[in-house]
Structures are given as structure tokens and as C-alpha cells.
Amino acid sequence: MRTLPRAAFFDVDETLIGVKSMFDFLRFWLLRNGGDESDYERAMAAFRGMWSEGVPRPEVNRAYYRRFAGTSWTDLLSAGQDWYDNYRHRPDAFVLASVDALRRHAGAGDTTVLVSGSFLGCLDPLARELRADIVLCSEPLLDAEGRVTGEVRRPMIGDAKADAVLETLARLGVDGADCAGYGDHSSDLGMLRLLGRPHVIGGHDAVLADHAARLGWPVLPAETGSFAQVAVLG
């Protein structure tokens, strides 16, 4: 019988769910507030321009949250819940192998942790649905009136993910060598290296695929499915 505590850390976007939640939410937000697809495409073109210019991913994350400066945090959380309520009905909403892994970790008594550059409005509903224990994410800063300032405490991307995982391991009193991690992108590499049982989702990222091949990390399929299929897994 296992007596030592363990944890399992999951990236979210294209690891547990089939989309990048921040950008799918942005489309939802724009349409909800009188915009249209052209507004969304212009916003995404700006982000793609930043990526093509080599702007670091944490800075792109900061730029995303600046779009919401002046927005009520309560309204943003409510919109996130509404986004998720719609998203969860998609036939391709969830990455089946990862959700199955999360359920198995939870069933074994492991603490399950979501780690994402997205924000609580999108992530809390998912965490409740999947019964994840902890959410580590980008945290927009608020002014005295509870409105988003446009800045974040720290973008939960790359090195910040690794730092947050280390902090969580220490807080839980858990040895990373006994823990598992799941990610789909090279920005998850720092997090995965801290854990004794790293897993790669999909194998489409060349950096992660190389690490998996050299170090024998398991590669799980990125096949997506509906909530009905997730419910069968549960």
C-alpha cells in the first residue's frame, strides 16, 4: 500500500482540452460584446505577428490580458463560466487520454493540478468538472474597484510553470520524482523535467518529441472527444 503522497500536473490547452482556451474565450468574448469574426481575426493577427517576430510567450500572454483592461473581474469570471458551459458540448472538447489519466491519478489519491497561462474564468469550471484539486494560472491584477488593470501577477508560461510546480511540490510536501506531468508544447518542458513521470501529449511538438524519443517518455494520443466520451471514461 502506497503511503507517500504524489501529485500529477497537467497543462490544459491542447493537453486536457482541444483548444487554446484563452483565444477560444477571446472569440466568445468579442461576439458576446457586439464584435464579429473580423474583430477576432484582427486580434489574432496581432498575436500571430508577435509570435512571428519572436516575442517571448510570456510577453504575448501579458499582451492578451491588456485587452481586458478596465473590465470588471466579476464580469470576466461570469463570461468564462458561460464560455465553458458552451465549450463543453463540443464533440471535440476534451483530449481523451489526458482526461483518463487525470481520473486515474485522482482515483489513486494523487493531488491533481492544472497549470496554464489561461485564467480562472476558463479554468475553474473545467477544474470543477474534472474534479482537479489545484489550479495554477495567470492572475490578472485588479484595481480597487475590482477591475482588470491589464497586468498580470506572472504569466504562467515556461519558466513560471516550473517555478509554480516547485512551489506546489514544497507546499504539498511531495517529491517531484514521485509525481507525473503532462504537456503538449516545448514551453511545458521545464515543468516536465521536474517530475519523475513526464508524459507528452500528441508528439507534434518537435522539442518534446525529441525528449520523449531520447528519454523514453510516454507519448499519449491527442485524440479529442465529447463530454459523453469523457463521462464513459469516468
Sequence and secondary structure as in RCSB ss.txt:
>XXXX:A:sequence
MRTLPRAAFFDVDETLIGVKSMFDFLRFWLLRNGGDESDYERAMAAFRGMWSEGVPRPEVNRAYYRRFAGTSWTD
LLSAGQDWYDNYRHRPDAFVLASVDALRRHAGAGDTTVLVSGSFLGCLDPLARELRADIVLCSEPLLDAEGRVTG
EVRRPMIGDAKADAVLETLARLGVDGADCAGYGDHSSDLGMLRLLGRPHVIGGHDAVLADHAARLGWPVLPAETG
SFAQVAVLG
>XXXX:A:secstr
   S  EEEEE BTTTBSS HHHHHHHHHHHHTT  HHHHHHHHHHHHHHHHTT  HHHHHHHHHHTTTT BHHH
HHHHHHHHHHHHTTSTT EEHHHHHHHHHHHHTT EEEEEESS HHHHHHHHHHHT SEEEE  EEE TTSBEEE
EES   STHHHHHHHHHHHHHHT  GGG EEEESSGGGHHHHHTSSEEEEESS SHHHHHHHHHHT  EE   EE
 HHHHHHH 
